[in-house]
């Protein structure tokens, strides 16, 4: 019996998790070809920050070595970019002139970093923070030059800043609003985070909007000019202001694309031979960036590729549990405070801050700083929409304290 041919475009975490799940369900169903732009096996991009900080080596974060692909009978085509999909012939073409026929195609093209299109953004010393090549470029510049500006005060920007700070580099974080991680934290937790990171040596320009990036003599980076006229001298600029789904190939192939590649509940595109998972997809109006939903998409998609699928992808609430420069942070649910009752715990001496948001005796949101051990419990209460009327007096003190009191 001839095996069907599965081609996977993208050698990242979402696509390869789908392959892993598929191998568990139907290891002999497909001849699998994985095509990746980078000249490596799959690696854990979440762990790029420890590599940047010198705490890990690249080999430590590799998830699938070239030997792993061989052992599982998978053809790994690395260092190649797919430039066209011929849907009528069911073939994909790479920039190296290689052609791969398919019976099923999985798009896992991920995302691309957004670069603010200010004058000077295309200078060689302006880099993003998405892959190991970016890390290598940062380290090559900072080996001899010591001033770095990170544009973006979200998680990615702070991770980049923290990694370089540990390398002994002078780092300034630039953010266009006055609160760090404003999508994950309320203003008070953001202020506590800023204080903590400043005490470790990180500098900040908050509420600052970049006007242009200026090079000296048109060659060496000189400074950033802000819209208010202020200047910041720097040798390297890291752009960490967000990502965009990588949909150019899907658009070119005539697949339906809105903000990302449109998929149904089985992760199938409107071409029934083509599936998509990860940061490149849009499901019921939503985009995705966290690992948990990507891995759930991979599980569901694998069942349908194996043709034993009855699963449907259902979006679930996600919590954000973060560790930035040794600072524990947690947020979940709605913490805007609109129409909510707010209860707060502040323990300045212990460095602990908790803010809980309640509506109609149900917990709807939580922000934790310093002590996050009860984050999963709060997240469960939010997800179950549990009535917490009887827990109100002890709710801030966490599950363990409540159990000890019983």
VEXLO-518594 format. One line per 5 residues: number of its first residue (from 1); their letters; for each residue x, y, z of C-alpha. Coordinates in nm, 4 decimals, decimal comma, always signed. Each point is the difference from the previous one (the first is absolute). Layout:
<atoms>
NUM	a	X/Y/Z | ... $
</atoms>
This chain:
<atoms>
1	xxxxx	+0,0000/+0,0000/+0,0000 | +0,1447/+0,3332/-0,1055 | +0,0093/+0,2601/+0,2718 | -0,1641/+0,3366/-0,0476 | +0,2340/+0,2978/-0,0217 $
6	xxxxx	-0,0145/+0,2682/+0,2685 | +0,2030/+0,3169/-0,0498 | +0,0444/+0,2349/+0,2966 | +0,1008/+0,3570/-0,0804 | +0,1673/+0,1349/+0,3129 $
11	xxxxx	+0,2326/-0,1763/+0,2383 | -0,1075/+0,1826/+0,3145 | -0,1680/-0,1044/+0,3219 | -0,3626/-0,0133/-0,1212 | +0,0682/-0,1947/-0,3172 $
16	xxxxx	+0,2342/-0,2483/+0,1632 | -0,2353/-0,0534/+0,2934 | -0,2625/-0,0988/-0,2583 | +0,2463/-0,2464/-0,1528 | +0,0755/-0,1452/+0,3437 $
21	xxxxx	-0,3706/-0,0487/+0,0712 | -0,0541/-0,1534/-0,3432 | +0,2827/-0,2501/+0,0533 | -0,1705/-0,1173/+0,3199 | -0,3319/-0,0533/-0,1769 $
26	xxxxx	+0,0999/-0,1253/-0,3447 | +0,3770/-0,0500/-0,0262 | -0,0184/-0,1837/-0,3344 | -0,2638/+0,2040/-0,1789 | +0,2174/+0,2650/-0,1675 $
31	xxxxx	+0,3284/+0,0624/-0,1640 | +0,0788/+0,3266/+0,1766 | +0,2115/+0,2849/-0,1347 | +0,0715/+0,3016/+0,2204 | +0,1308/+0,3157/-0,1678 $
36	xxxxx	+0,1630/+0,2659/+0,2174 | +0,1614/+0,3324/-0,0786 | +0,2676/-0,0354/+0,2670 | +0,2917/-0,2431/-0,0364 | -0,0844/-0,1846/+0,3228 $
41	xxxxx	-0,2416/-0,2434/+0,1517 | -0,2921/+0,1318/+0,2042 | +0,0956/+0,1968/+0,3120 | -0,1812/+0,1633/+0,2896 | -0,0352/+0,3679/-0,0841 $
46	xxxxx	-0,1355/+0,0696/+0,3468 | +0,3488/-0,0776/+0,1315 | +0,1850/+0,2516/-0,2162 | +0,0239/+0,2389/+0,2950 | +0,2196/-0,2350/+0,2096 $
51	xxxxx	+0,2236/-0,0456/-0,3050 | +0,0267/+0,3767/-0,0356 | +0,0815/+0,0289/+0,3695 | +0,2728/-0,2655/-0,0245 | -0,1874/-0,2394/+0,2294 $
56	xxxxx	-0,0522/-0,2616/-0,2735 | +0,1600/-0,1007/-0,3269 | -0,1917/-0,0490/-0,3230 | +0,0351/-0,3788/+0,0243 | -0,1814/+0,0138/+0,3343 $
61	xxxxx	-0,3203/+0,1308/-0,1602 | -0,0129/-0,2283/-0,3055 | -0,3199/-0,2076/+0,0084 | +0,0590/-0,2172/-0,3079 | +0,3492/-0,0737/-0,1248 $
66	xxxxx	+0,0677/-0,1046/-0,3616 | +0,0418/-0,3525/+0,1352 | -0,3520/+0,0092/+0,1428 | -0,1478/+0,0676/-0,3442 | +0,2014/-0,2876/-0,1522 $
71	xxxxx	-0,1001/-0,2350/+0,2799 | -0,3670/+0,0666/-0,0705 | +0,0327/-0,0227/-0,3767 | -0,0651/+0,3716/-0,0527 | +0,1695/+0,1910/-0,2792 $
76	xxxxx	+0,1298/+0,3288/+0,1405 | +0,0642/+0,2647/-0,2645 | +0,1784/+0,2757/+0,1909 | +0,1248/+0,3329/-0,1224 | -0,2732/+0,0149/-0,2662 $
81	xxxxx	-0,2967/+0,2352/-0,0317 | -0,3202/-0,0982/-0,1770 | -0,0721/+0,2634/-0,2619 | -0,3103/-0,1445/-0,1675 | -0,2826/-0,2484/+0,0504 $
86	xxxxx	-0,1600/-0,1486/-0,3127 | -0,3314/-0,1141/+0,1423 | -0,1317/-0,1506/-0,3248 | +0,3109/-0,2206/-0,0336 | +0,0419/-0,0394/+0,3780 $
91	xxxxx	+0,3622/+0,1051/-0,0046 | +0,2144/+0,2449/+0,1912 | +0,3072/+0,1715/-0,1398 | +0,2988/+0,1261/+0,2001 | +0,2414/+0,2818/-0,0726 $
96	xxxxx	+0,2638/-0,2643/-0,0679 | -0,2031/-0,1366/-0,2894 | -0,1212/-0,3104/+0,1856 | -0,3516/-0,1324/-0,0667 | -0,1955/-0,2089/+0,2498 $
101	xxxxx	-0,3358/-0,1609/-0,0841 | -0,2554/-0,0394/+0,2777 | -0,3256/-0,1722/+0,0833 | -0,0386/+0,2092/+0,3124 | +0,1713/+0,3292/+0,0738 $
106	xxxxx	+0,0498/+0,1566/+0,3427 | +0,0778/+0,3715/+0,0193 | +0,1885/+0,0947/+0,3150 | +0,1637/+0,3173/-0,1244 | -0,0205/+0,1779/+0,3346 $
111	xxxxx	+0,0395/+0,3741/+0,0212 | +0,2353/+0,2787/-0,0957 | +0,1170/+0,2815/+0,2279 | -0,1568/+0,3397/-0,0483 | +0,2586/+0,2685/-0,0672 $
116	xxxxx	-0,1081/+0,3606/+0,0578 | +0,0547/+0,1680/-0,3393 | +0,1802/+0,3060/+0,1334 | +0,2978/+0,1470/-0,1890 | +0,3048/-0,2165/+0,0702 $
121	xxxxx	-0,1951/-0,3170/+0,0810 | +0,1865/-0,1899/-0,2727 | +0,3467/+0,0652/+0,1447 | +0,2020/-0,3243/+0,0536 | +0,0218/+0,0764/+0,3732 $
126	xxxxx	-0,3788/-0,0020/+0,0356 | -0,1064/-0,3584/+0,0731 | -0,3075/-0,1921/+0,1092 | -0,0108/-0,2731/+0,2649 | -0,1614/-0,3050/-0,1576 $
131	xxxxx	+0,2636/-0,2628/-0,0761 | +0,3496/-0,1190/+0,0819 | +0,1501/+0,2096/-0,2807 | -0,1366/+0,3107/+0,1711 | +0,1673/-0,1070/+0,3237 $
136	xxxxx	+0,3308/-0,0543/-0,1790 | -0,0219/+0,3453/-0,1612 | -0,0672/+0,1631/+0,3369 | +0,2949/-0,1741/+0,1603 | +0,2355/+0,0846/-0,2864 $
141	xxxxx	-0,0823/+0,3709/+0,0326 | +0,0086/+0,0131/+0,3805 | +0,3324/-0,1813/+0,0130 | +0,1670/+0,3355/-0,0682 | -0,2792/+0,2556/+0,0429 $
146	xxxxx	-0,1800/+0,0414/+0,3279 | -0,3129/+0,2144/-0,0481 | -0,3245/-0,1607/-0,1084 | -0,3485/+0,1439/-0,0439 | -0,2944/-0,2408/+0,0076 $
151	xxxxx	-0,3165/+0,1382/-0,1586 | -0,2940/-0,1780/+0,1604 | -0,0867/-0,0383/+0,3667 | -0,1930/-0,3250/-0,0332 | +0,1184/-0,3440/+0,1035 $
156	xxxxx	+0,2233/-0,0527/-0,3040 | +0,1720/+0,3368/+0,0364 | +0,0611/-0,0485/+0,3719 | +0,1418/-0,3473/-0,0600 | +0,2419/+0,1393/-0,2577 $
161	xxxxx	+0,0953/+0,2860/+0,2310 | +0,0507/-0,2339/+0,2948 | +0,2168/-0,2376/-0,2022 | +0,2303/+0,2779/-0,1158 | +0,0067/+0,1545/+0,3470 $
166	xxxxx	+0,1418/-0,3279/+0,1284 | +0,2708/+0,0306/-0,2651 | +0,1078/+0,3273/+0,1597 | -0,1544/+0,2216/-0,2658 | -0,1596/+0,3395/+0,0696 $
171	xxxxx	-0,3660/-0,0472/-0,0968 | -0,2823/+0,2524/-0,0376 | -0,3558/-0,1199/-0,0615 | -0,2189/+0,2329/-0,2070 | -0,3770/-0,0359/+0,0241 $
176	xxxxx	-0,2628/+0,2240/-0,1547 | -0,2326/-0,0193/+0,3018 | +0,0757/+0,0654/+0,3662 | -0,0492/-0,3579/+0,1243 | +0,2179/-0,3010/-0,0754 $
181	xxxxx	-0,1820/-0,3097/-0,1248 | -0,3217/+0,1996/-0,0149 | -0,1851/-0,2870/-0,1689 | +0,0736/-0,2410/+0,2841 | +0,0251/+0,2172/+0,3109 $
186	xxxxx	-0,1968/+0,2744/+0,1684 | +0,1756/+0,3313/+0,0594 | +0,1036/-0,0758/+0,3582 | +0,1569/-0,3359/-0,0802 | +0,1732/+0,1599/-0,2993 $
191	xxxxx	+0,1450/+0,2695/+0,2258 | +0,1275/-0,2638/+0,2440 | +0,1622/-0,1865/-0,2882 | +0,1656/+0,3205/-0,1223 | +0,1386/+0,0709/+0,3483 $
196	xxxxx	+0,1352/-0,3521/+0,0341 | +0,1700/+0,0001/-0,3404 | +0,1394/+0,3497/+0,0530 | +0,1610/-0,1195/+0,3232 | +0,1781/-0,2657/-0,2081 $
201	xxxxx	+0,1420/+0,2638/-0,2347 | -0,2558/+0,0153/-0,2804 | -0,0830/+0,3505/-0,1279 | -0,3295/+0,1201/-0,1441 | -0,1470/+0,2596/-0,2331 $
206	xxxxx	-0,3747/-0,0414/+0,0490 | -0,2628/+0,1898/-0,1949 | +0,2640/+0,0652/-0,2665 | -0,0699/-0,0233/-0,3724 | +0,2851/-0,0594/-0,2417 $
211	xxxxx	+0,0362/+0,2540/-0,2797 | +0,3110/-0,1362/-0,1710 | +0,3084/-0,2168/+0,0418 | +0,3134/+0,1906/-0,0964 | +0,3351/-0,1342/-0,1233 $
216	xxxxx	+0,3259/+0,1940/+0,0267 | +0,1571/+0,0596/-0,3425 | -0,2766/-0,2201/-0,1397 | +0,1733/-0,3087/+0,1403 | +0,0301/-0,0479/+0,3781 $
221	xxxxx	-0,3128/+0,0337/+0,2073 | +0,0000/+0,3237/+0,1988 | -0,3276/+0,0683/+0,1788 | -0,3776/-0,0161/+0,0096 | -0,1930/+0,3229/-0,0319 $
226	xxxxx	-0,3408/+0,0135/+0,1665 | -0,2987/+0,2035/-0,1117 | +0,0437/+0,2339/+0,2973 | +0,3510/+0,0878/-0,1221 | +0,1922/-0,2038/+0,2602 $
231	xxxxx	+0,2899/-0,2197/-0,1091 | +0,1337/-0,3354/+0,1203 | +0,3481/-0,1134/-0,1034 | +0,0195/-0,3677/-0,0926 | +0,2092/-0,2529/-0,1897 $
236	xxxxx	-0,2786/-0,2523/-0,0621 | -0,3782/+0,0192/-0,0275 | -0,2178/-0,3018/+0,0692 | -0,3556/+0,0187/-0,1316 | -0,2377/-0,2019/+0,2181 $
241	xxxxx	-0,3326/+0,1675/-0,0671 | -0,2073/-0,2952/-0,1097 | -0,0498/-0,2608/-0,2690 | -0,2133/-0,0447/-0,3093 | -0,1277/-0,3360/-0,1333 $
246	xxxxx	+0,2150/-0,1181/-0,2896 | -0,2664/-0,0326/-0,2705 | +0,1758/+0,1090/-0,3204 | +0,0317/-0,3548/-0,1344 | -0,3619/-0,0848/+0,0812 $
251	xxxxx	-0,1217/+0,3163/-0,1734 | +0,2092/-0,0771/-0,3046 | -0,1505/-0,3495/-0,0120 | -0,3520/+0,1424/+0,0019 | -0,0994/-0,1233/+0,3454 $
256	xxxxx	-0,2481/+0,2067/+0,1966 | +0,1834/+0,2456/+0,2230 | -0,1279/+0,2755/+0,2266 | +0,2467/+0,1046/+0,2698 | +0,1368/-0,3552/-0,0251 $
261	xxxxx	-0,0789/-0,3252/-0,1807 | -0,3648/-0,0863/+0,0610 | -0,0551/-0,3491/+0,1426 | -0,3018/-0,1905/+0,1256 | -0,0350/-0,2002/+0,3210 $
266	xxxxx	+0,2132/-0,2824/-0,1426 | +0,2813/+0,2429/-0,0936 | -0,0845/-0,0547/-0,3653 | +0,0178/+0,2869/-0,2476 | -0,2594/+0,0488/-0,2718 $
271	xxxxx	+0,2091/-0,2342/-0,2131 | -0,0789/-0,3396/+0,1587 | +0,3498/-0,1309/-0,0778 | +0,1687/+0,2795/+0,1942 | +0,0111/+0,0494/+0,3772 $
276	xxxxx	+0,1637/+0,2749/+0,2055 | +0,1064/+0,0375/+0,3637 | +0,1735/+0,2530/+0,2210 | +0,0569/+0,3720/-0,0167 | -0,0905/+0,0121/-0,3700 $
281	xxxxx	-0,3656/-0,1001/+0,0545 | -0,3213/+0,1797/+0,0809 | -0,2752/-0,2029/+0,1637 | -0,3424/+0,1502/+0,0616 | +0,1469/+0,3498/-0,0138 $
286	xxxxx	+0,2881/-0,0652/+0,2418 | +0,3775/-0,0024/-0,0472 | +0,2444/-0,1981/+0,2137 | +0,3451/+0,0454/+0,1471 | +0,0215/-0,2023/+0,3210 $
291	xxxxx	+0,1264/-0,3570/+0,0014 | -0,3025/-0,1633/+0,1668 | -0,2542/+0,0729/-0,2773 | +0,2561/-0,0832/-0,2686 | +0,0602/-0,3431/+0,1517 $
296	xxxxx	-0,3743/-0,0608/+0,0304 | -0,0375/+0,0904/-0,3678 | +0,2768/-0,2495/-0,0786 | -0,1797/-0,2777/+0,1885 | -0,3308/+0,0613/-0,1776 $
301	xxxxx	+0,1600/+0,0390/-0,3425 | +0,1940/-0,3259/+0,0405 | -0,3163/-0,1982/+0,0663 | -0,1477/+0,1207/-0,3265 | +0,3168/-0,0569/-0,1991 $
306	xxxxx	-0,0051/-0,3532/+0,1406 | -0,3634/-0,0223/-0,1186 | -0,1185/-0,1158/+0,3402 | -0,0985/+0,3472/+0,1092 | -0,3168/+0,0861/+0,1788 $
311	xxxxx	+0,1647/+0,2844/+0,1909 | -0,0821/+0,3629/-0,0541 | +0,2212/+0,2886/+0,1009 | -0,1689/+0,2040/+0,2710 | +0,1570/+0,3225/+0,1194 $
316	xxxxx	+0,0624/+0,0125/+0,3719 | +0,0906/+0,2789/+0,2346 | +0,3740/+0,0196/+0,0584 | +0,1969/+0,1291/+0,2922 | +0,3270/+0,1848/-0,0318 $
321	xxxxx	+0,2614/-0,1309/+0,2409 | +0,3260/+0,1831/-0,0498 | +0,3431/+0,0244/+0,1504 | +0,1864/+0,3114/-0,1061 | +0,3477/+0,0403/+0,1484 $
326	xxxxx	-0,0960/-0,2154/+0,2974 | -0,3249/+0,1898/+0,0652 | -0,3081/-0,2217/+0,0204 | -0,3098/+0,1334/-0,1754 | -0,3436/-0,1421/-0,0695 $
331	xxxxx	-0,3104/+0,1373/-0,1668 | -0,3234/-0,1551/-0,1212 | -0,3474/+0,1019/-0,1016 | -0,1366/+0,3529/-0,0123 | +0,1997/+0,2407/+0,2134 $
336	xxxxx	-0,1213/+0,3208/-0,1601 | -0,2047/+0,0689/+0,3124 | -0,3095/+0,1017/-0,1970 | -0,3147/-0,0629/+0,2070 | +0,2031/-0,2194/+0,2336 $
341	xxxxx	+0,0606/-0,0024/+0,3734 | +0,3718/+0,0071/+0,0713 | +0,1772/-0,1451/+0,3033 | +0,3698/+0,0609/+0,0494 | +0,2833/-0,1370/+0,2122 $
346	xxxxx	+0,3244/+0,1968/+0,0266 | +0,2929/-0,1297/+0,2015 | +0,2814/+0,2434/-0,0786 | +0,2515/-0,1678/+0,2294 | -0,0515/-0,3404/-0,1627 $
351	xxxxx	-0,0256/+0,1432/-0,3523 | -0,3470/-0,1482/-0,0509 | -0,2960/+0,1571/-0,1790 | -0,3343/-0,1619/-0,0798 | -0,3017/+0,1574/-0,1639 $
356	xxxxx	-0,3168/-0,2024/-0,0567 | -0,3038/+0,1066/-0,2007 | -0,3484/-0,1247/+0,0835 | -0,3401/+0,0334/-0,1654 | -0,3178/-0,1420/+0,1519 $
361	xxxxx	+0,2020/-0,2068/+0,2487 | +0,2105/-0,1568/-0,2744 | +0,3716/+0,0479/-0,0538 | +0,0507/+0,1449/-0,3492 | +0,3629/+0,1132/+0,0089 $
366	xxxxx	+0,3229/-0,0171/+0,1984 | +0,3387/+0,1714/-0,0045 | +0,2794/-0,1334/+0,2226 | +0,3509/+0,1380/+0,0537 | +0,2717/-0,1653/+0,2062 $
371	xxxxx	-0,2059/-0,2950/+0,1252 | -0,1702/-0,1967/-0,2780 | -0,0398/-0,3410/+0,1621 | -0,3790/+0,0313/+0,0074 | -0,0264/+0,1098/-0,3616 $
376	xxxxx	-0,1293/-0,3360/-0,1252 | -0,2641/-0,0059/+0,2750 | -0,1223/+0,3478/-0,0882 | +0,0020/-0,0973/-0,3677 | -0,2147/-0,3038/+0,0784 $
381	xxxxx	-0,2493/+0,2165/+0,1916 | -0,0189/+0,2387/-0,2949 | -0,0466/-0,2824/-0,2495 | -0,2721/-0,1728/+0,2027 | -0,1728/+0,3292/+0,0789 $
386	xxxxx	-0,0184/-0,1283/+0,3534 | -0,2035/+0,1861/+0,2593 | +0,2541/+0,1357/+0,2483 | -0,2428/+0,1746/+0,2329 | +0,1016/-0,2286/+0,2863 $
391	xxxxx	+0,3714/+0,0483/-0,0687 | +0,0139/+0,3759/-0,0216 | +0,1731/+0,0665/+0,3323 | +0,2813/-0,2471/-0,0676 | +0,0176/+0,0131/-0,3789 $
396	xxxxx	+0,3057/+0,2272/-0,0121 | +0,1994/-0,2302/+0,2260 | -0,0115/-0,2936/-0,2390 | -0,1070/-0,3623/-0,0021 | +0,2579/-0,1218/+0,2510 $
401	xxxxx	-0,0874/+0,2603/+0,2619 | -0,3679/-0,0843/-0,0363 | +0,0726/-0,3716/+0,0418 | +0,2106/+0,0677/+0,3123 | -0,2824/+0,2037/+0,1477 $
406	x	-0,2507/-0,2842/-0,0406 $
</atoms>
